[in-house]
Amino acid sequence: MAKALLGHVHSDVRTTSVLAAENHRLRRRVADLEALVLRLEADNDRLAAAALVGERVVEDLQPA
């Protein structure tokens, strides 16, 4: 049984290096996406603050 299971495990060095390269690429992509999320959240916060200030300006300009 163990021999049959080991037959399914590839010990090819190239496969390991390909998986390592793919893992590295995916980790880099995740880091890029996390950085993008942080930038978009900051942009969203900035725009929300600007909209709030804009609403206050409009309220101040309206006659009472």
PDB file with SEQRES, HELIX, SHEET and CRYST1 records, atoms N, CA, C and O in Angstrom:
SEQRES   1 A   64  MET ALA LYS ALA LEU LEU GLY HIS VAL HIS SER ASP VAL          
SEQRES   2 A   64  ARG THR THR SER VAL LEU ALA ALA GLU ASN HIS ARG LEU          
SEQRES   3 A   64  ARG ARG ARG VAL ALA ASP LEU GLU ALA LEU VAL LEU ARG          
SEQRES   4 A   64  LEU GLU ALA ASP ASN ASP ARG LEU ALA ALA ALA ALA LEU          
SEQRES   5 A   64  VAL GLY GLU ARG VAL VAL GLU ASP LEU GLN PRO ALA              
HELIX    1 AA1 ALA A    2  HIS A    8  1                                   7    
HELIX    2 AA2 VAL A   13  LEU A   61  1                                  49    
CRYST1    1.000    1.000    1.000  90.00  90.00  90.00 P 1           1          
ATOM      1  N   MET A   1       0.827  -1.189   0.000  1.00  0.00           N  
ATOM      2  CA  MET A   1       0.000   0.000   0.000  1.00  0.00           C  
ATOM      3  C   MET A   1       0.868   1.248   0.000  1.00  0.00           C  
ATOM      4  O   MET A   1       0.621   2.173  -0.774  1.00  0.00           O  
ATOM      5  N   ALA A   2       1.877   1.286   0.854  1.00  0.00           N  
ATOM      6  CA  ALA A   2       2.737   2.457   0.912  1.00  0.00           C  
ATOM      7  C   ALA A   2       3.453   2.667  -0.410  1.00  0.00           C  
ATOM      8  O   ALA A   2       3.651   3.806  -0.832  1.00  0.00           O  
ATOM      9  N   LYS A   3       3.836   1.610  -1.056  1.00  0.00           N  
ATOM     10  CA  LYS A   3       4.511   1.708  -2.342  1.00  0.00           C  
ATOM     11  C   LYS A   3       3.567   2.321  -3.382  1.00  0.00           C  
ATOM     12  O   LYS A   3       3.998   3.117  -4.215  1.00  0.00           O  
ATOM     13  N   ALA A   4       2.312   1.962  -3.337  1.00  0.00           N  
ATOM     14  CA  ALA A   4       1.323   2.515  -4.264  1.00  0.00           C  
ATOM     15  C   ALA A   4       1.132   4.012  -4.000  1.00  0.00           C  
ATOM     16  O   ALA A   4       1.016   4.804  -4.936  1.00  0.00           O  
ATOM     17  N   LEU A   5       1.100   4.387  -2.735  1.00  0.00           N  
ATOM     18  CA  LEU A   5       0.948   5.807  -2.402  1.00  0.00           C  
ATOM     19  C   LEU A   5       2.165   6.610  -2.828  1.00  0.00           C  
ATOM     20  O   LEU A   5       2.029   7.723  -3.335  1.00  0.00           O  
ATOM     21  N   LEU A   6       3.338   6.060  -2.628  1.00  0.00           N  
ATOM     22  CA  LEU A   6       4.552   6.765  -3.013  1.00  0.00           C  
ATOM     23  C   LEU A   6       4.656   6.916  -4.524  1.00  0.00           C  
ATOM     24  O   LEU A   6       5.319   7.830  -5.015  1.00  0.00           O  
ATOM     25  N   GLY A   7       4.011   6.034  -5.256  1.00  0.00           N  
ATOM     26  CA  GLY A   7       4.011   6.161  -6.700  1.00  0.00           C  
ATOM     27  C   GLY A   7       3.283   7.403  -7.169  1.00  0.00           C  
ATOM     28  O   GLY A   7       3.528   7.884  -8.276  1.00  0.00           O  
ATOM     29  N   HIS A   8       2.387   7.932  -6.341  1.00  0.00           N  
ATOM     30  CA  HIS A   8       1.641   9.138  -6.699  1.00  0.00           C  
ATOM     31  C   HIS A   8       2.364  10.414  -6.288  1.00  0.00           C  
ATOM     32  O   HIS A   8       1.991  11.504  -6.725  1.00  0.00           O  
ATOM     33  N   VAL A   9       3.373  10.295  -5.471  1.00  0.00           N  
ATOM     34  CA  VAL A   9       4.148  11.457  -5.038  1.00  0.00           C  
ATOM     35  C   VAL A   9       5.298  11.648  -6.010  1.00  0.00           C  
ATOM     36  O   VAL A   9       6.166  10.785  -6.148  1.00  0.00           O  
ATOM     37  N   HIS A  10       5.292  12.763  -6.663  1.00  0.00           N  
ATOM     38  CA  HIS A  10       6.353  13.041  -7.622  1.00  0.00           C  
ATOM     39  C   HIS A  10       7.537  13.666  -6.896  1.00  0.00           C  
ATOM     40  O   HIS A  10       7.386  14.648  -6.170  1.00  0.00           O  
ATOM     41  N   SER A  11       8.680  13.103  -7.095  1.00  0.00           N  
ATOM     42  CA  SER A  11       9.879  13.636  -6.453  1.00  0.00           C  
ATOM     43  C   SER A  11      10.741  14.358  -7.481  1.00  0.00           C  
ATOM     44  O   SER A  11      11.939  14.546  -7.270  1.00  0.00           O  
ATOM     45  N   ASP A  12      10.144  14.756  -8.575  1.00  0.00           N  
ATOM     46  CA  ASP A  12      10.871  15.459  -9.630  1.00  0.00           C  
ATOM     47  C   ASP A  12      11.261  16.845  -9.120  1.00  0.00           C  
ATOM     48  O   ASP A  12      10.403  17.602  -8.665  1.00  0.00           O  
ATOM     49  N   VAL A  13      12.536  17.176  -9.193  1.00  0.00           N  
ATOM     50  CA  VAL A  13      13.034  18.467  -8.716  1.00  0.00           C  
ATOM     51  C   VAL A  13      12.423  19.604  -9.519  1.00  0.00           C  
ATOM     52  O   VAL A  13      12.148  20.674  -8.976  1.00  0.00           O  
ATOM     53  N   ARG A  14      12.211  19.378 -10.805  1.00  0.00           N  
ATOM     54  CA  ARG A  14      11.624  20.427 -11.642  1.00  0.00           C  
ATOM     55  C   ARG A  14      10.215  20.766 -11.184  1.00  0.00           C  
ATOM     56  O   ARG A  14       9.825  21.934 -11.193  1.00  0.00           O  
ATOM     57  N   THR A  15       9.457  19.770 -10.790  1.00  0.00           N  
ATOM     58  CA  THR A  15       8.104  20.019 -10.302  1.00  0.00           C  
ATOM     59  C   THR A  15       8.152  20.869  -9.043  1.00  0.00           C  
ATOM     60  O   THR A  15       7.355  21.794  -8.888  1.00  0.00           O  
ATOM     61  N   THR A  16       9.072  20.568  -8.151  1.00  0.00           N  
ATOM     62  CA  THR A  16       9.218  21.340  -6.923  1.00  0.00           C  
ATOM     63  C   THR A  16       9.591  22.780  -7.243  1.00  0.00           C  
ATOM     64  O   THR A  16       9.040  23.707  -6.648  1.00  0.00           O  
ATOM     65  N   SER A  17      10.510  22.981  -8.166  1.00  0.00           N  
ATOM     66  CA  SER A  17      10.914  24.346  -8.506  1.00  0.00           C  
ATOM     67  C   SER A  17       9.796  25.097  -9.216  1.00  0.00           C  
ATOM     68  O   SER A  17       9.636  26.304  -9.032  1.00  0.00           O  
ATOM     69  N   VAL A  18       9.026  24.382 -10.025  1.00  0.00           N  
ATOM     70  CA  VAL A  18       7.883  25.027 -10.689  1.00  0.00           C  
ATOM     71  C   VAL A  18       6.852  25.447  -9.653  1.00  0.00           C  
ATOM     72  O   VAL A  18       6.318  26.554  -9.717  1.00  0.00           O  
ATOM     73  N   LEU A  19       6.571  24.562  -8.695  1.00  0.00           N  
ATOM     74  CA  LEU A  19       5.628  24.911  -7.632  1.00  0.00           C  
ATOM     75  C   LEU A  19       6.143  26.060  -6.777  1.00  0.00           C  
ATOM     76  O   LEU A  19       5.370  26.932  -6.379  1.00  0.00           O  
ATOM     77  N   ALA A  20       7.427  26.068  -6.494  1.00  0.00           N  
ATOM     78  CA  ALA A  20       8.005  27.155  -5.710  1.00  0.00           C  
ATOM     79  C   ALA A  20       7.896  28.478  -6.463  1.00  0.00           C  
ATOM     80  O   ALA A  20       7.582  29.509  -5.868  1.00  0.00           O  
ATOM     81  N   ALA A  21       8.152  28.450  -7.755  1.00  0.00           N  
ATOM     82  CA  ALA A  21       8.046  29.675  -8.564  1.00  0.00           C  
ATOM     83  C   ALA A  21       6.601  30.153  -8.616  1.00  0.00           C  
ATOM     84  O   ALA A  21       6.336  31.350  -8.501  1.00  0.00           O  
ATOM     85  N   GLU A  22       5.673  29.228  -8.788  1.00  0.00           N  
ATOM     86  CA  GLU A  22       4.257  29.589  -8.824  1.00  0.00           C  
ATOM     87  C   GLU A  22       3.806  30.131  -7.471  1.00  0.00           C  
ATOM     88  O   GLU A  22       3.048  31.100  -7.412  1.00  0.00           O  
ATOM     89  N   ASN A  23       4.263  29.517  -6.394  1.00  0.00           N  
ATOM     90  CA  ASN A  23       3.953  29.983  -5.046  1.00  0.00           C  
ATOM     91  C   ASN A  23       4.474  31.406  -4.838  1.00  0.00           C  
ATOM     92  O   ASN A  23       3.776  32.259  -4.289  1.00  0.00           O  
ATOM     93  N   HIS A  24       5.696  31.648  -5.279  1.00  0.00           N  
ATOM     94  CA  HIS A  24       6.291  32.983  -5.160  1.00  0.00           C  
ATOM     95  C   HIS A  24       5.484  34.006  -5.964  1.00  0.00           C  
ATOM     96  O   HIS A  24       5.222  35.110  -5.488  1.00  0.00           O  
ATOM     97  N   ARG A  25       5.093  33.630  -7.187  1.00  0.00           N  
ATOM     98  CA  ARG A  25       4.319  34.529  -8.038  1.00  0.00           C  
ATOM     99  C   ARG A  25       2.966  34.850  -7.398  1.00  0.00           C  
ATOM    100  O   ARG A  25       2.523  35.998  -7.406  1.00  0.00           O  
ATOM    101  N   LEU A  26       2.321  33.828  -6.849  1.00  0.00           N  
ATOM    102  CA  LEU A  26       1.026  34.041  -6.216  1.00  0.00           C  
ATOM    103  C   LEU A  26       1.140  34.889  -4.953  1.00  0.00           C  
ATOM    104  O   LEU A  26       0.284  35.733  -4.688  1.00  0.00           O  
ATOM    105  N   ARG A  27       2.198  34.664  -4.174  1.00  0.00           N  
ATOM    106  CA  ARG A  27       2.398  35.492  -2.972  1.00  0.00           C  
ATOM    107  C   ARG A  27       2.636  36.954  -3.341  1.00  0.00           C  
ATOM    108  O   ARG A  27       2.144  37.862  -2.671  1.00  0.00           O  
ATOM    109  N   ARG A  28       3.393  37.170  -4.413  1.00  0.00           N  
ATOM    110  CA  ARG A  28       3.641  38.541  -4.880  1.00  0.00           C  
ATOM    111  C   ARG A  28       2.336  39.178  -5.359  1.00  0.00           C  
ATOM    112  O   ARG A  28       2.084  40.356  -5.103  1.00  0.00           O  
ATOM    113  N   ARG A  29       1.508  38.394  -6.057  1.00  0.00           N  
ATOM    114  CA  ARG A  29       0.221  38.909  -6.547  1.00  0.00           C  
ATOM    115  C   ARG A  29      -0.691  39.262  -5.374  1.00  0.00           C  
ATOM    116  O   ARG A  29      -1.366  40.291  -5.400  1.00  0.00           O  
ATOM    117  N   VAL A  30      -0.712  38.415  -4.352  1.00  0.00           N  
ATOM    118  CA  VAL A  30      -1.525  38.706  -3.164  1.00  0.00           C  
ATOM    119  C   VAL A  30      -1.035  39.988  -2.505  1.00  0.00           C  
ATOM    120  O   VAL A  30      -1.847  40.820  -2.100  1.00  0.00           O  
ATOM    121  N   ALA A  31       0.271  40.160  -2.391  1.00  0.00           N  
ATOM    122  CA  ALA A  31       0.824  41.382  -1.793  1.00  0.00           C  
ATOM    123  C   ALA A  31       0.435  42.602  -2.623  1.00  0.00           C  
ATOM    124  O   ALA A  31       0.088  43.645  -2.067  1.00  0.00           O  
ATOM    125  N   ASP A  32       0.490  42.479  -3.948  1.00  0.00           N  
ATOM    126  CA  ASP A  32       0.081  43.586  -4.819  1.00  0.00           C  
ATOM    127  C   ASP A  32      -1.392  43.923  -4.620  1.00  0.00           C  
ATOM    128  O   ASP A  32      -1.764  45.095  -4.560  1.00  0.00           O  
ATOM    129  N   LEU A  33      -2.225  42.895  -4.518  1.00  0.00           N  
ATOM    130  CA  LEU A  33      -3.653  43.125  -4.317  1.00  0.00           C  
ATOM    131  C   LEU A  33      -3.944  43.729  -2.947  1.00  0.00           C  
ATOM    132  O   LEU A  33      -4.825  44.578  -2.813  1.00  0.00           O  
ATOM    133  N   GLU A  34      -3.201  43.290  -1.927  1.00  0.00           N  
ATOM    134  CA  GLU A  34      -3.381  43.886  -0.599  1.00  0.00           C  
ATOM    135  C   GLU A  34      -2.997  45.359  -0.613  1.00  0.00           C  
ATOM    136  O   GLU A  34      -3.669  46.184   0.006  1.00  0.00           O  
ATOM    137  N   ALA A  35      -1.919  45.694  -1.317  1.00  0.00           N  
ATOM    138  CA  ALA A  35      -1.505  47.095  -1.436  1.00  0.00           C  
ATOM    139  C   ALA A  35      -2.564  47.902  -2.184  1.00  0.00           C  
ATOM    140  O   ALA A  35      -2.841  49.047  -1.827  1.00  0.00           O  
ATOM    141  N   LEU A  36      -3.150  47.312  -3.214  1.00  0.00           N  
ATOM    142  CA  LEU A  36      -4.207  47.982  -3.962  1.00  0.00           C  
ATOM    143  C   LEU A  36      -5.420  48.236  -3.079  1.00  0.00           C  
ATOM    144  O   LEU A  36      -6.012  49.314  -3.134  1.00  0.00           O  
ATOM    145  N   VAL A  37      -5.793  47.256  -2.268  1.00  0.00           N  
ATOM    146  CA  VAL A  37      -6.930  47.432  -1.357  1.00  0.00           C  
ATOM    147  C   VAL A  37      -6.657  48.583  -0.384  1.00  0.00           C  
ATOM    148  O   VAL A  37      -7.535  49.408  -0.132  1.00  0.00           O  
ATOM    149  N   LEU A  38      -5.453  48.635   0.155  1.00  0.00           N  
ATOM    150  CA  LEU A  38      -5.116  49.726   1.078  1.00  0.00           C  
ATOM    151  C   LEU A  38      -5.196  51.083   0.386  1.00  0.00           C  
ATOM    152  O   LEU A  38      -5.696  52.049   0.963  1.00  0.00           O  
ATOM    153  N   ARG A  39      -4.700  51.157  -0.863  1.00  0.00           N  
ATOM    154  CA  ARG A  39      -4.744  52.417  -1.605  1.00  0.00           C  
ATOM    155  C   ARG A  39      -6.194  52.818  -1.893  1.00  0.00           C  
ATOM    156  O   ARG A  39      -6.557  53.986  -1.752  1.00  0.00           O  
ATOM    157  N   LEU A  40      -7.017  51.850  -2.294  1.00  0.00           N  
ATOM    158  CA  LEU A  40      -8.420  52.154  -2.586  1.00  0.00           C  
ATOM    159  C   LEU A  40      -9.179  52.559  -1.331  1.00  0.00           C  
ATOM    160  O   LEU A  40     -10.037  53.441  -1.381  1.00  0.00           O  
ATOM    161  N   GLU A  41      -8.868  51.920  -0.206  1.00  0.00           N  
ATOM    162  CA  GLU A  41      -9.510  52.321   1.046  1.00  0.00           C  
ATOM    163  C   GLU A  41      -9.128  53.748   1.418  1.00  0.00           C  
ATOM    164  O   GLU A  41      -9.972  54.518   1.876  1.00  0.00           O  
ATOM    165  N   ALA A  42      -7.858  54.104   1.225  1.00  0.00           N  
ATOM    166  CA  ALA A  42      -7.410  55.469   1.515  1.00  0.00           C  
ATOM    167  C   ALA A  42      -8.094  56.462   0.581  1.00  0.00           C  
ATOM    168  O   ALA A  42      -8.536  57.525   1.017  1.00  0.00           O  
ATOM    169  N   ASP A  43      -8.183  56.118  -0.696  1.00  0.00           N  
ATOM    170  CA  ASP A  43      -8.887  56.987  -1.649  1.00  0.00           C  
ATOM    171  C   ASP A  43     -10.344  57.146  -1.257  1.00  0.00           C  
ATOM    172  O   ASP A  43     -10.892  58.246  -1.315  1.00  0.00           O  
ATOM    173  N   ASN A  44     -10.971  56.046  -0.857  1.00  0.00           N  
ATOM    174  CA  ASN A  44     -12.372  56.092  -0.451  1.00  0.00           C  
ATOM    175  C   ASN A  44     -12.554  56.989   0.773  1.00  0.00           C  
ATOM    176  O   ASN A  44     -13.489  57.788   0.832  1.00  0.00           O  
ATOM    177  N   ASP A  45     -11.662  56.853   1.740  1.00  0.00           N  
ATOM    178  CA  ASP A  45     -11.745  57.696   2.942  1.00  0.00           C  
ATOM    179  C   ASP A  45     -11.576  59.172   2.575  1.00  0.00           C  
ATOM    180  O   ASP A  45     -12.285  60.037   3.089  1.00  0.00           O  
ATOM    181  N   ARG A  46     -10.620  59.443   1.671  1.00  0.00           N  
ATOM    182  CA  ARG A  46     -10.383  60.826   1.250  1.00  0.00           C  
ATOM    183  C   ARG A  46     -11.606  61.384   0.526  1.00  0.00           C  
ATOM    184  O   ARG A  46     -12.000  62.523   0.775  1.00  0.00           O  
ATOM    185  N   LEU A  47     -12.205  60.609  -0.355  1.00  0.00           N  
ATOM    186  CA  LEU A  47     -13.384  61.059  -1.088  1.00  0.00           C  
ATOM    187  C   LEU A  47     -14.595  61.229  -0.171  1.00  0.00           C  
ATOM    188  O   LEU A  47     -15.381  62.160  -0.344  1.00  0.00           O  
ATOM    189  N   ALA A  48     -14.741  60.343   0.787  1.00  0.00           N  
ATOM    190  CA  ALA A  48     -15.847  60.459   1.741  1.00  0.00           C  
ATOM    191  C   ALA A  48     -15.696  61.721   2.573  1.00  0.00           C  
ATOM    192  O   ALA A  48     -16.677  62.417   2.837  1.00  0.00           O  
ATOM    193  N   ALA A  49     -14.471  62.019   2.987  1.00  0.00           N  
ATOM    194  CA  ALA A  49     -14.224  63.247   3.753  1.00  0.00           C  
ATOM    195  C   ALA A  49     -14.500  64.471   2.897  1.00  0.00           C  
ATOM    196  O   ALA A  49     -15.079  65.444   3.380  1.00  0.00           O  
ATOM    197  N   ALA A  50     -14.095  64.436   1.629  1.00  0.00           N  
ATOM    198  CA  ALA A  50     -14.342  65.557   0.721  1.00  0.00           C  
ATOM    199  C   ALA A  50     -15.838  65.735   0.495  1.00  0.00           C  
ATOM    200  O   ALA A  50     -16.322  66.865   0.433  1.00  0.00           O  
ATOM    201  N   ALA A  51     -16.570  64.647   0.373  1.00  0.00           N  
ATOM    202  CA  ALA A  51     -18.020  64.728   0.186  1.00  0.00           C  
ATOM    203  C   ALA A  51     -18.682  65.321   1.416  1.00  0.00           C  
ATOM    204  O   ALA A  51     -19.623  66.106   1.301  1.00  0.00           O  
ATOM    205  N   LEU A  52     -18.194  64.949   2.593  1.00  0.00           N  
ATOM    206  CA  LEU A  52     -18.750  65.488   3.831  1.00  0.00           C  
ATOM    207  C   LEU A  52     -18.507  66.986   3.915  1.00  0.00           C  
ATOM    208  O   LEU A  52     -19.400  67.741   4.300  1.00  0.00           O  
ATOM    209  N   VAL A  53     -17.311  67.417   3.557  1.00  0.00           N  
ATOM    210  CA  VAL A  53     -16.993  68.846   3.548  1.00  0.00           C  
ATOM    211  C   VAL A  53     -17.854  69.553   2.511  1.00  0.00           C  
ATOM    212  O   VAL A  53     -18.350  70.653   2.757  1.00  0.00           O  
ATOM    213  N   GLY A  54     -18.033  68.921   1.348  1.00  0.00           N  
ATOM    214  CA  GLY A  54     -18.878  69.503   0.310  1.00  0.00           C  
ATOM    215  C   GLY A  54     -20.310  69.672   0.768  1.00  0.00           C  
ATOM    216  O   GLY A  54     -20.945  70.678   0.454  1.00  0.00           O  
ATOM    217  N   GLU A  55     -20.833  68.696   1.512  1.00  0.00           N  
ATOM    218  CA  GLU A  55     -22.191  68.803   2.039  1.00  0.00           C  
ATOM    219  C   GLU A  55     -22.292  69.962   3.018  1.00  0.00           C  
ATOM    220  O   GLU A  55     -23.293  70.679   3.024  1.00  0.00           O  
ATOM    221  N   ARG A  56     -21.291  70.152   3.828  1.00  0.00           N  
ATOM    222  CA  ARG A  56     -21.301  71.265   4.803  1.00  0.00           C  
ATOM    223  C   ARG A  56     -21.274  72.601   4.083  1.00  0.00           C  
ATOM    224  O   ARG A  56     -21.940  73.549   4.499  1.00  0.00           O  
ATOM    225  N   VAL A  57     -20.499  72.681   2.996  1.00  0.00           N  
ATOM    226  CA  VAL A  57     -20.427  73.919   2.233  1.00  0.00           C  
ATOM    227  C   VAL A  57     -21.774  74.227   1.609  1.00  0.00           C  
ATOM    228  O   VAL A  57     -22.223  75.373   1.635  1.00  0.00           O  
ATOM    229  N   VAL A  58     -22.426  73.211   1.047  1.00  0.00           N  
ATOM    230  CA  VAL A  58     -23.734  73.396   0.433  1.00  0.00           C  
ATOM    231  C   VAL A  58     -24.751  73.821   1.497  1.00  0.00           C  
ATOM    232  O   VAL A  58     -25.568  74.707   1.248  1.00  0.00           O  
ATOM    233  N   GLU A  59     -24.708  73.206   2.664  1.00  0.00           N  
ATOM    234  CA  GLU A  59     -25.637  73.586   3.739  1.00  0.00           C  
ATOM    235  C   GLU A  59     -25.399  75.026   4.171  1.00  0.00           C  
ATOM    236  O   GLU A  59     -26.352  75.747   4.466  1.00  0.00           O  
ATOM    237  N   ASP A  60     -24.137  75.457   4.212  1.00  0.00           N  
ATOM    238  CA  ASP A  60     -23.831  76.833   4.610  1.00  0.00           C  
ATOM    239  C   ASP A  60     -24.287  77.836   3.557  1.00  0.00           C  
ATOM    240  O   ASP A  60     -24.606  78.976   3.895  1.00  0.00           O  
ATOM    241  N   LEU A  61     -24.325  77.440   2.300  1.00  0.00           N  
ATOM    242  CA  LEU A  61     -24.718  78.349   1.234  1.00  0.00           C  
ATOM    243  C   LEU A  61     -26.215  78.475   1.092  1.00  0.00           C  
ATOM    244  O   LEU A  61     -26.691  79.450   0.511  1.00  0.00           O  
ATOM    245  N   GLN A  62     -26.977  77.521   1.602  1.00  0.00           N  
ATOM    246  CA  GLN A  62     -28.431  77.569   1.481  1.00  0.00           C  
ATOM    247  C   GLN A  62     -28.999  78.578   2.474  1.00  0.00           C  
ATOM    248  O   GLN A  62     -28.566  78.647   3.625  1.00  0.00           O  
ATOM    249  N   PRO A  63     -29.989  79.372   2.004  1.00  0.00           N  
ATOM    250  CA  PRO A  63     -30.577  80.357   2.919  1.00  0.00           C  
ATOM    251  C   PRO A  63     -31.401  79.651   4.015  1.00  0.00           C  
ATOM    252  O   PRO A  63     -31.993  78.593   3.801  1.00  0.00           O  
ATOM    253  N   ALA A  64     -31.408  80.268   5.157  1.00  0.00           N  
ATOM    254  CA  ALA A  64     -32.106  79.666   6.299  1.00  0.00           C  
ATOM    255  C   ALA A  64     -33.579  79.945   6.263  1.00  0.00           C  
ATOM    256  O   ALA A  64     -34.312  79.510   7.151  1.00  0.00           O  
TER     257      ALA A  64                                                      
END                                                                             
